[in-house]
Amino acid sequence: MSKTIKRNVIRCKHCNDVIESKNQHDFRRCKCGRVAVDGGLEYAKRSFPSSPAEEHFEELMEYE
């Protein structure tokens, strides 16, 4: 059984901006531009400058 995404959200560790993608092609970038989220409730895509991801954003995704 797979999880269903309830909220597709991250927090940028550089500017502290919390960003949420609400629709499938709703690409959102934080105010400093270093991280982004996409996919809405369909999929979870994260964009960030370099690995490890944990240095750039905090995962706040919620599942049903």
C-alpha positions as CSV (number, residue, x, y, z in Angstrom):
1,M,0.0,0.0,0.0
2,S,1.5,3.4,-1.0
3,K,1.2,6.6,0.9
4,T,-1.0,9.4,-0.4
5,I,0.5,12.9,-0.2
6,K,-1.6,15.3,1.9
7,R,0.7,18.3,1.8
8,N,3.9,18.8,-0.3
9,V,5.9,21.2,1.8
10,I,9.5,22.0,2.7
11,R,11.4,24.7,4.7
12,C,14.5,26.3,3.2
13,K,17.4,26.3,5.8
14,H,19.0,29.3,4.2
15,C,16.1,31.8,4.2
16,N,13.6,30.0,6.5
17,D,10.9,30.3,3.8
18,V,8.2,27.5,3.9
19,I,7.0,26.6,0.4
20,E,4.2,24.3,-0.7
21,S,3.3,22.9,-4.1
22,K,-0.5,22.4,-4.3
23,N,-1.0,21.2,-7.9
24,Q,0.9,18.8,-10.2
25,H,2.9,21.5,-12.1
26,D,3.0,24.1,-9.3
27,F,6.7,24.7,-9.1
28,R,7.5,26.9,-6.1
29,R,10.9,28.4,-5.2
30,C,11.9,29.9,-1.8
31,K,12.6,33.6,-1.5
32,C,16.4,33.2,-1.7
33,G,16.0,30.9,-4.7
34,R,18.2,28.0,-3.4
35,V,15.5,25.3,-3.0
36,A,12.2,24.5,-4.8
37,V,9.3,22.1,-4.5
38,D,7.1,20.7,-7.3
39,G,4.4,18.0,-7.9
40,G,1.5,19.0,-5.7
41,L,-0.3,16.0,-4.5
42,E,0.8,13.8,-7.4
43,Y,4.6,13.5,-6.7
44,A,7.3,15.1,-4.6
45,K,10.1,16.8,-6.5
46,R,12.8,18.8,-4.7
47,S,15.4,21.1,-6.3
48,F,18.5,22.1,-4.4
49,P,22.1,23.2,-5.2
50,S,24.1,20.2,-4.0
51,S,24.0,17.1,-1.9
52,P,23.3,16.4,0.9
53,A,19.8,17.7,0.6
54,E,19.5,17.9,4.4
55,E,21.9,20.9,4.4
56,H,19.4,22.9,2.2
57,F,15.9,22.1,3.3
58,E,13.8,20.5,6.0
59,E,11.2,18.0,4.8
60,L,7.7,18.9,6.0
61,M,5.6,16.6,3.7
62,E,2.4,15.2,5.2
63,Y,0.8,11.9,4.2
64,E,-2.7,10.6,4.7
